[in-house]
Amino acid sequence: MLRIKFDLGELQAFVVTAEKASFRLAAEALCLSAPALSRRVERLEVALGVRLLERTTRSVELTAVGQEFLHEARAALVGLDEAVQRVNDQVHLRRGRVAIACIPSVASHLLPRVLRAFAVAQPEVQVHVMDESASQVLDAVVRGDADFGLSFTGSQESALRFEALMRERYVLAMQRGHRWAGRKDVAWAELAGQRLVSVSRDSSNRLLLDQATADLPQQPVAWYECNHVAGALALVEAGLGLAVLPQLALPAEHPQVCGVPLIEPDLWRTLGLLQRRDRVLGPAAEALRQRLVQLHAGG
């Protein structure tokens, strides 16, 4: 492959000279002296190893090769201008695209208000939300499919930076008419004998719950299992049992279900922002990341 041995100024000098068919007019258009312009065109011809222009005392004409090269040179300059404009638009957040991987509870209950404010400030930036399980969120960030992720796992991954955003407590979800609905808290040991709805063993949430109940004298029994927290919440709504859920998955204004804090032991998880250590976010992604961080820094 031939190396390019000329610069942008020389290419521009040739295009303007060809279009003006005059070194004098082209020099005026580019704010150069005629000799300086001529030297630029000559350097381009030397680099290419071919004559592009035929000069006479009165006019400048394109050679056959020059005519063909003019078409390509114009396209190259236009393409470069467009590329510079796209970069400029992204730097000033006039357009762009951000990909976020997050767990479903974040997608449902945290992201909407953040994205609503972000859309007002940057209406031309597209956002792709990948709401997946915690392990899939981790994989998406590691692969580079997502600019960053929002999850409660990943702090042990050496390739990732985990930036804590908030802590949320696990609560016992129940119908608002349940006899425990007015209580201040419920001990884990009291769950023995209750009909429980649980997430499956493939869920990262289930691992935390099994650890919390490991030392109980009598293990709670899950009568129903769902792959995702949203499914477990739906079964609680239907009156099929109680479920241990992260607080974020259960909005305080839920019309049918409320959550009571679990104690002995208290169980919390930390939601964080995951980003590859070797990756620098683009302007749009960085703007959204900062908005998320500022939201939680302010409480």
Rosetta blueprint (number, residue, H / E / L):
1 M L
2 L L
3 R L
4 I L
5 K L
6 F L
7 D L
8 L H
9 G H
10 E H
11 L H
12 Q H
13 A H
14 F H
15 V H
16 V H
17 T H
18 A H
19 E H
20 K H
21 A L
22 S L
23 F H
24 R H
25 L H
26 A H
27 A H
28 E H
29 A H
30 L H
31 C L
32 L L
33 S L
34 A H
35 P H
36 A H
37 L H
38 S H
39 R H
40 R H
41 V H
42 E H
43 R H
44 L H
45 E H
46 V H
47 A H
48 L H
49 G L
50 V L
51 R L
52 L L
53 L E
54 E E
55 R E
56 T L
57 T L
58 R L
59 S L
60 V E
61 E E
62 L E
63 T L
64 A H
65 V H
66 G H
67 Q H
68 E H
69 F H
70 L H
71 H H
72 E H
73 A H
74 R H
75 A H
76 A H
77 L H
78 V H
79 G H
80 L H
81 D H
82 E H
83 A H
84 V H
85 Q H
86 R H
87 V H
88 N H
89 D H
90 Q H
91 V H
92 H L
93 L L
94 R L
95 R L
96 G E
97 R E
98 V E
99 A E
100 I E
101 A E
102 C E
103 I L
104 P H
105 S H
106 V H
107 A H
108 S H
109 H H
110 L L
111 L H
112 P H
113 R H
114 V H
115 L H
116 R H
117 A H
118 F H
119 A H
120 V H
121 A H
122 Q L
123 P L
124 E L
125 V E
126 Q E
127 V E
128 H E
129 V E
130 M E
131 D E
132 E L
133 S L
134 A H
135 S H
136 Q H
137 V H
138 L H
139 D H
140 A H
141 V H
142 V H
143 R H
144 G L
145 D L
146 A L
147 D L
148 F E
149 G E
150 L E
151 S E
152 F L
153 T L
154 G L
155 S L
156 Q L
157 E L
158 S L
159 A L
160 L E
161 R E
162 F E
163 E E
164 A E
165 L E
166 M E
167 R E
168 E E
169 R E
170 Y E
171 V E
172 L E
173 A E
174 M E
175 Q E
176 R L
177 G L
178 H L
179 R L
180 W L
181 A L
182 G L
183 R L
184 K L
185 D L
186 V E
187 A E
188 W H
189 A H
190 E H
191 L H
192 A L
193 G L
194 Q L
195 R L
196 L E
197 V E
198 S E
199 V E
200 S L
201 R L
202 D L
203 S L
204 S H
205 N H
206 R H
207 L H
208 L H
209 L H
210 D H
211 Q H
212 A H
213 T H
214 A L
215 D L
216 L L
217 P L
218 Q L
219 Q L
220 P L
221 V L
222 A E
223 W E
224 Y E
225 E E
226 C E
227 N L
228 H L
229 V H
230 A H
231 G H
232 A H
233 L H
234 A H
235 L H
236 V H
237 E H
238 A L
239 G L
240 L L
241 G L
242 L E
243 A E
244 V E
245 L E
246 P E
247 Q H
248 L H
249 A H
250 L L
251 P L
252 A L
253 E L
254 H L
255 P L
256 Q L
257 V E
258 C E
259 G E
260 V E
261 P E
262 L E
263 I E
264 E L
265 P L
266 D L
267 L L
268 W E
269 R E
270 T E
271 L E
272 G E
273 L E
274 L E
275 Q E
276 R E
277 R L
278 D L
279 R L
280 V L
281 L L
282 G L
283 P H
284 A H
285 A H
286 E H
287 A H
288 L H
289 R H
290 Q H
291 R H
292 L H
293 V H
294 Q H
295 L H
296 H H
297 A H
298 G L
299 G L
